[in-house]
């Protein structure tokens, strides 16, 4: 007895058997452990197949039998007999790459007999008993699915797995059968499910339905298959559709007691329609924004090229070399000329303004060369006057930095800095000294000048002009 129990539990599955009587019908659901490897090999030879599914339940069965002896049952071995053992109909997503990577190996030249390694089967059950007692005929009558949706007490339910295979980690192939018995009928579903990763999904369903008092059963078979590429969809829209279906089902099952106003499915459905309309509009706006961003980037690159051409023109036509900072392809892109920062923004600075800024830089450098010595910042300031910031330069500063600072206040503060530092021997100024001189310094003003690369702060907190 202990040996028998050990055998039943050796594969982690406990054997069980359930019987249930429904009128003249007896439903039997028997479940046992996975077949041993030697039994699977023997069965594969008998069925003329190179291999069988990894998890093979040869002793599992679901049987519906009449008191007169006839009926129908579902088992794994008969299901495998419907597998094509002569043709390999499905290739995995990586099959082509695998073959190309092993094209020169001898192993790749070995030819194995093809067979359907997905174990696809159109099994619809096995008739038992005298063939004269039970016959199969075609009919136009269909299973009443709406009647099955009605809430009924389930007197008996069970599910039996026949076989399963993970397809060498490329998906899953499995077939199982489940049954439920209600007071007025019983319904059975046999489902073969196949998923080959990156390739396809396939479902073969066999449905069996019987109503009490009738002398026949209805059996329907359906097959569905789609490629994975065809099943791709926008997740957000799919979620909204799922919510809508769920709300409709909730409304159907609301019952006589109803539900609170805030949870009324009708109101929620109406709100969901508005949400879906807004979602669609937002998707359209995102597309327009993406197109505008691309157009802006193209304009930025064109404007930058124009600015660089102007710089090259001045370098070729004069003896003065205009210092420039390295130009990067990323965003934002800028060219630094002397103390001025030319910020290239979608057609916000014309070639004329660029030329004016370059003229200012040339004026300063010409003054330096005419003096014959390395001129100080004070001499440069007197040669061309104090430098003022323009609206276009202030616009290049992010709003998070410039806050609500006015251009006139900023220019006044910057002019005071230039005047004081041009007269100072040290060329630096502390924040405390600025307050004593009533320059009205602020963090925003200092950050703006730092962002424009006009001033710098050292570790001691002293400010200098660049």
Helices and strands as residue ranges (DSSP letters): H 2-9, E 16-22, E 25-31, H 37-46, E 55-56, E 61-66, E 71-75, H 76-80, H 95-101, G 107-109, E 126-128, H 145-149, E 154-165, G 167-169, E 171-182, E 185-196, E 200-211, E 218-227, G 228-231, H 235-252, G 261-263, H 265-317, E 334-337, E 340-343, H 351-371, H 377-384, H 391-395, H 399-402, H 407-423, E 429-430, H 431-436, H 443-451, E 455-457, E 462-465
